[in-house]
């Protein structure tokens, strides 16, 4: 497996500690603005990451769906 960048290591640690990460989490907690690109890079390096859509409430009260990335169960164990 190719070496992970510091940002990818932070994302991996966050997913491990919190069970998943959204773009908002990445930006607020890690300062990562392009989470999807880093997830792609991590998958290219062999890390099995799953994505699921989760509902979130927008400021106007309506619902939107965002991607939540998490480690595949066989990797997280």
C-alpha positions as CSV (number, residue, x, y, z in Angstrom):
1,X,0.0,0.0,0.0
2,X,1.3,3.5,-0.9
3,X,2.0,5.8,1.9
4,X,-0.9,8.0,3.2
5,X,-0.6,11.8,3.4
6,X,-1.0,13.5,6.7
7,X,-4.5,14.6,5.7
8,X,-5.5,11.0,4.8
9,X,-4.2,9.8,8.1
10,X,-6.3,12.4,9.9
11,X,-9.4,11.4,7.9
12,X,-8.7,7.7,8.7
13,X,-8.3,8.5,12.4
14,X,-11.5,10.5,12.5
15,X,-13.5,7.7,10.8
16,X,-12.0,5.2,13.2
17,X,-12.9,7.3,16.3
18,X,-16.3,8.5,15.1
19,X,-17.6,5.7,12.9
20,X,-17.8,7.9,9.8
21,X,-17.2,11.4,8.3
22,X,-19.2,13.8,6.2
23,X,-17.9,16.8,4.2
24,X,-19.1,19.1,7.0
25,X,-17.2,17.0,9.6
26,X,-14.1,17.1,7.5
27,X,-14.2,20.9,7.0
28,X,-15.2,21.8,10.6
29,X,-12.9,19.4,12.5
30,X,-10.0,18.8,10.1
31,X,-10.0,21.8,7.7
32,X,-10.4,19.4,4.7
33,X,-12.3,21.1,1.8
34,X,-12.2,18.2,-0.7
35,X,-13.1,15.1,1.2
36,X,-14.4,13.2,-1.9
37,X,-11.0,13.6,-3.5
38,X,-9.2,12.3,-0.4
39,X,-11.6,9.4,-0.2
40,X,-10.8,8.5,-3.8
41,X,-7.1,8.7,-3.1
42,X,-7.5,6.4,0.0
43,X,-9.5,3.9,-2.0
44,X,-6.8,3.9,-4.7
45,X,-4.3,3.0,-1.9
46,X,-6.4,-0.1,-1.0
47,X,-8.4,1.2,2.0
48,X,-12.0,-0.1,1.8
49,X,-14.3,2.8,2.4
50,X,-18.0,2.6,2.1
51,X,-20.4,5.5,1.4
52,X,-24.0,5.9,2.5
53,X,-26.4,8.8,2.1
54,X,-27.7,10.3,5.4
55,X,-30.4,12.9,5.8
56,X,-29.5,16.2,7.4
57,X,-31.6,19.2,8.2
58,X,-30.9,22.4,6.3
59,X,-31.1,25.9,7.8
60,X,-34.5,26.4,6.3
61,X,-35.8,23.2,7.9
62,X,-35.9,21.1,4.8
63,X,-34.0,17.9,4.4
64,X,-31.0,17.2,2.3
65,X,-28.9,14.1,1.8
66,X,-25.1,14.0,2.1
67,X,-22.5,11.2,1.8
68,X,-21.2,9.7,5.0
69,X,-18.0,7.7,4.5
70,X,-16.9,4.9,6.8
71,X,-14.4,2.1,6.9
72,X,-15.7,-1.2,5.6
73,X,-16.5,-3.6,8.5
74,X,-13.6,-6.0,7.7
75,X,-11.1,-3.2,7.9
76,X,-12.5,-1.5,11.1
77,X,-12.3,-4.7,13.1
